[in-house]
Amino acid sequence: CAVGTFNNASGAAACTPCLGGTYQEDEGQTACEPCTPGHYCKQGAAAALPCQGGTFSNETDLQSSDQCTGGPPGACCFAGATEAKDCSKGTYAADPRSQLCTACPEGKYQGDEGATGCNECEPGFTCPEGSVVQIPASCDAGTYLDIALELCVGCPAGSTCAGGASQPRPCTRGGYCVANVS
């Protein structure tokens, strides 16, 4: 018998295709194997196929991808998942059936697991990409918070820096600014 089929009777003239929800990956077998969790098996399957990313299943007898369960908002499911995983802190999944959680963008944060969005970083704080909390920004006037370095650095020439969480701003028209000025 070919893969995807079996024969459990002596002298049978034909092999029988595996039923939906089962598979057989080896030739010459007398039975089919149950489909594995996170997968589905069509009739005559030679292999278990994974549930698509964004869906999951912990059942062993699925016959089509339509029987895989869609993940809820705030969670993600990799292909072949047996359960939905809540997004970790600093990430979110706004839509159902998400394959991956997305890191909160710079300027936002998320302190909870299983979130569907991120919170705005308040004035006086900084929130690098993937932040789980707001970080107080306490730079002195004439400096600004370099988010990549997470350090206060001197204001560049041609800009003015108010300190705190403010980023450098261009000098006003008609004026000029030297480095490290407020």
N, C-alpha and C positions, 0 to 999 in steps of 0.2 A: 504494500500500500504506500502511496505517495504521502508527502507531508500534507497535513490538513485533513487526512482521512485515517480510518482504522478498520480493522476486521477482527472480531472476537469469536468467529465461528469457523470451525474446520471445514474445508472444502467449499467455502462461499465463493461464488463466481465474481463478486464485485466488492470493492471497499466502500465504506460508508463515510460521507463527509462528517467532520466534527460538527456537533450542534452549535448554534449560537451560544456564546458564553463559555465555550471551551476551545482548545486549540491542540495541535500536535505538530511539533517541529522536527520530529524524526520519522524516517520511513519505517514501514513494516511493524507498526505498533498495534496493540490489541485494545487500546483505550485512548481517549483524549484527556488532556489535563484541564482543570478549571482555570478560567481566566484569572490573572492576578489582580489584586486591588490596585486601583489607579490606572487600569487598562480596560479595554473592551475587545471582544473577539467575535467577528462575524462568522456565519456558518462556513465551514470549510477552512477556518483560519489555520495558517501554518505558524503564526506568531501572535502574541498579544500586542495590541497597538496601544500606545499611551493616550490617556485622556489629554486633550489639548491644553496648552498653557491657559490659565485662568479658570480651569475646571478641575474637579477632583472626584474620587470615588474610593470608598473603602469596601465596596462590594466585590464579589468574585465571579458574578455571572452576567456582566454587562454584555450586550450584543451589538451596541452601536454607540458612537460618540455622543449621540443625543441623550443617552442615559447618564452621562457624566454630569455632576452637579456644578453649577456656576458658583464661583467664590463670591462672597459678599463684599460690599465696599469696606475699605479699611483692612483688607487682607489680600494676599497674593497666593497663587498656585502655580508651581512649575509644571511642565508637561509630566504626566505620570504621577501626580500628587495623590496621596491618600487622604489628605485633609488640607483645609485652607489654613494658612499661617498669618496671624495678625502682623501688620506692619510694625516694625520696631520704633522706638522713640526716635524723633528726628526725621521720620519718613511718613508717607501717606499714600493711600490709594483711593482716589475719589470715585472711581467707577467700579461697578461689579465686574467680575471676570478678569481681574488684573493679573498679569503674569509676574509683574515685579512691583515693588513699592518704590516710590520716587522720593529722593532726598528733598527736604525742604530747601527752597532756594535761599540765597543770601538775602538777609533782611527779614526772614521769617524763622519760626521755631515750632517744635511740637514736643511736648513733654509726656504725651500719653502714647500707649501702644494701641494699634487698631484704629488709627485716625483716618479721616477722609479729607483732611485739609490741614493747613498750617496757620499759626497765629502770627500777626504782624508784630515785628519787633518795635517796642515803644521808643520814643525819643530819649536819648541819654543811654541807650543800650546798643550793643552790636550783636548781630546774629549771623555768623558765617554759615555757609551751606551745610545742611544736615544738623543744625543746632537743636539741642534738646532743651536748652534754657537760654534766657537772655543774659548777655554778659555786660556788666556795667562798663560804660565807656567814660573814662575820667581823664581825658587828655587835657593838658593845660593849653591856654590860648597860645597861638603860634605853632601848635603841633596838631596832628590828626592821628586817628587810629588806623594803622595799616592792617587791614583785616587778615591778609595772608600771613603776616608776621605776628599778628596779635600784639603789636607794640605801638606806642605813641612815637611818631617820628616827626622831624622838623618839616615845617610847611615849605613846599617848593617855591622857587622864585616865580613871580607872575601870578601867584595865588595868595589868598588870605585864609587863615584858619582860625575859627572861633574857639576851638577846643571842644571838650565834651565828646559827643558822638558825631559831630559835624565833619564832613569831608572837605577838602580844599575847594574853594570857589575862586573863579577867575577874578582878577582885580577889576575894579570899576573902570569904565571907559574914561580915558583922559588921565588916568592915574597910573602909578606903577607900584609894584610890591617887590621887596627884596625877600630873600629866603628867611624863614622862621619868624614871620610877622603875624600879628593878629589884626 
